[in-house]
């Protein structure tokens, strides 16, 4: 409430509340580390670099146990991150990115 109020993170809180039982952050952080390395090898466009940074931020948030922040960064990382995660078989990361993109 108030003139400087912001509700943008509420969406990720809601998604996290619905998904928390399905997303284990400890193994997800490991998959995100692997995904980040794979993305680094494939990045050729500036948008890829931005997605790579967001995966790194999602990895850090997973290590910190902050599920809503993980989802926020995964959403910002976008479809290319999902495509790379699918390509290299990161099932937890794929599931989490898909939930974040909804």
N, C-alpha and C positions, 0 to 999 in steps of 0.2 A: 504494500500500500504506500501511497505517497507519490510525489512527483518523480522520484528517481527509482521507483520500483521496477524490477525486471523479473519476468516469469519464464525466460527462455530455458532455464535448466530444469524446470518442473517436468517437462516432457521426458527427459532422460531419467529423472527420479521415478516416474510412473513406469516407464519401460523396464527399469531396473527392478522395481518391486515385483513386476510380473515375471521377470526372467531370472532373478537371483538364484533360484533353486536349480536352474539349468546351466548356469555359467559359473564354473569354478575358476576364480581369478588366478590362483597359483599356477596351474598348468597353462592357462591362457597366456600369462605373461611369458612363459617359455616359447609358446607358439608365436607370439607377437615378435619376440626377439629373432626367431628364425625367419619370419615373414619380412621383418625389417632388412635383414641381410639379403634376402632374395630380391626384394624391391630395389635395394641399392645397386645390385648387379644389372637390373633391367631398366633403371630410370634413364630416360633420354629427353624428357620434356620438363620444363619448369613445373608444370602441374604434378608431375611424378615426384619431384623433390618436396613439394608441399605435402603430398600424401605420405611420403616417407617420414617427414617430421611428425605428422599426426600419429602415425603408428608408433613412433618412439614415445610420444606423449601418452598414448594409450597404454603402452607397456609400463611406463613409470606409474601411471595411475593404478594399473592392475597390481603392481608390486606393493603400492601403498594401500591396497584394498578398497579403492574408491570406484565402485561399479558404475555409478552414473557418469563420472568423468571419463571412464573407459569408453562407454557408449557414445558420449559426445565426441570424443576424438576419432572413434571409428567411423562415425557418420561423416565427419569432416574429411577423413581419408578417402572415403568414397568408393566408387565402383572399381577403379583400377586396383585398389588394395584387395577388394573382394576377388577380382579376377586372378591376381597373383596367388592369393591364399588358396583358391580353388585349384589352380594349376599345380601347386606344390604339395597339396594334400593336407593342409592345416585345418582339420575339421572343426576344432573349437573356435578358431579364429573366423572361419567361414560362418559358422552359426552366429557368433557374436556380431559380426559385421552386418549380416542379414537382419538381425533384430534391430540394430542401430539405424539401418537405412529405411525401416518401415515408416 
